[in-house]
Amino acid sequence: MSTLDDDASVLEIAAAVASRRASARAVVAAALDRIGKRDAALNCFTAVLGERALADAERIDRAIGGGGEAGPLAGVPFAVKNLFDIHGVTTLAGSRIYRENPPAERDAAAVAALRRAGATTSGVALSISIRERATAFAPAPCCPRHTISTRSASAPGSGNACVRSFATSTSC
């Protein structure tokens, strides 16, 4: 199987996975590897869902290998802005005051739709609430090109995640 470029598009990834030129597991593992190498400096994610993403990717590969359909977004890793519920993950909504809340009982509609289409959730992208712009998550998310603080943006994590090829798309 061939490997895809880090900047492969959603359509390129889905086509490569559907045709078995690339495995969903390899695509997701590469995205998780990029997250592991770069996110400490950029602070794009509040949570990385590696085990879940790899399990989803393996399920997709089994379906395709057995001649089944895995969806139009098969194997495409995506990050979810932390304003959206992800089953089993606490929704922070950009604020530290929610970190003790119970985990979500189900995926938000947008997340569920992406997953039904075969996309894999690689992580939860940082969002900063208006109330906490000056004091939110530390360290501040950074501009991927210059590694400077982007506290003035409302969703620097999801934007940086896409720019740095950590995830191919976001749910918002």
N, C-alpha and C positions, 0 to 999 in steps of 0.2 A: 504494500500500500504506500502511496505517496504521502508526503506531508504537505500541508498547506502553508502558505506564507502567513506571517502574523497578521497581516492586514487584509486577509481574505474576507470578502463580503458575506453577508448572510446567505445570499443565493449561491455563491461559490461553495460555501461550507455545506449547505443542505444538499446540493447536487453531488458533491464528492462523497458525502456519507451515504446518500441514497444509492449511488452507483457502486459503492464499496471501494472507491479509489482511496478513501480515508475512513478510518473507523471513528465513530462518535467518541469512543474512549480516548483515542489519541488526540482528537481535537480538544476535548475537555481537559485532558491531562496537560496539554501544552498551555491552555489558558490558565490553569491553576499554577503551573510552573512560573508563568510570567507574573502572576499575582504574588507568588512567594518571593520572587526576586526583587520586585519593584514597589510593592505596596507599603513597605515600612517607611520609605522615603516620601511617598505620595499620599498615604492615608485616604485611599478611596473607599475602603470597605469598613463597615462596622462588624461584619461577620463574613467568613468565607465558608461556603457549604460544600467543601471538597468531597466528602464521602457521599453525600446525597447526589452531587453532580456526576460522580463516577458511576454510582449505582444506576442512575437514570441512563447514562451513556451505554453501559453494558446491556441494559434492557433493550435499548434502541438497536444496538448491534445484533443482539439475539433475534429480534423481530425481523430485521432486514436479512440476516443470514438464513432465517427460516422461510424466506420468501414473502414475508408480511410487509405491511405498510407501516412506517413509523411516523408519518406526518410530514407536512411541507417544510417544517423547520427542523427536521431530524438532525440532532447533534449540535445545534447552534447554541453555544453558551450565552447566557444573558445575566445581567445584574439587575437587581430590583431596588429601586429607590426605597429607603427605609420608611417611607410613608405608606407602603403597601403591605398587607398581611401576607406572610409566608407560613404555611402550616408548620407548627413546631418552633417558630422563631418569634421572639418578642419584637413587636413593632415599636421602634423608638420614635418615629415621627420627628426626627431631628432634635430630640431633647433628652437630656440625661434624666429628667424626672420620670420617664416611662421605663427605665431599665429594670425595675423590679416587677413590672406587670407580667402576668402570665403569658406564655407563648400563644400565638394565634391558633385557633382551632381549625382553620381552613385557609386555603389560599384566596387572595383577592381575585375577583373575576378576571382581571387582566393577566395575572400570574397564571391562573388556572387555564386560560385560553392559550397562552404561550406554551405551557407544558403539554396540553392536549395536542398541540401542533408539533410536538417533538422537541421543543427547545429545552435546554437543561439550565437550571438555576445555579450559577456559579457563586453568587454571593449577594450580600446586601450592601448597596452603595450608600455612602454617607450623604445625609441631607442635614442642613442646619436650620433650625427654627429661627424665626425673626427675633424671638425673645433671647436667644442664646448666641446671636452672631458674634458677640465679643468674647464669650466665655465657653463656647460649645466644646465639642470633642477635641481632645489634645492628643497629639499635635494637630495643628490646623491642616486641612487638606491643601495640597500644593498644586501649582500650575505645572503640568507635566513637562513643559519645555524649559522652564526657568527655575523650577523648584522654589517658588515664592508662595507665600500664603494666599489663599483664595477665600478667606473668610467672608468676603462681601457677596459671594455667590450663594444662591439658595440650595443648589444641588451640585457642589463641586465634585463629590465622589462619583456620581453617575456620569458626569461629563468626562472626568479624568479616566474613568474605567474604559470608556469607549475609545478615547484618544490613545491610550496606551495599549490597546488591544487585549485588555483583560477580559472583556466581554464584548460580544458583537452588537448587542442592542440592550436597551433598557426598557422597562415596562412603562415609562412615562415620556 
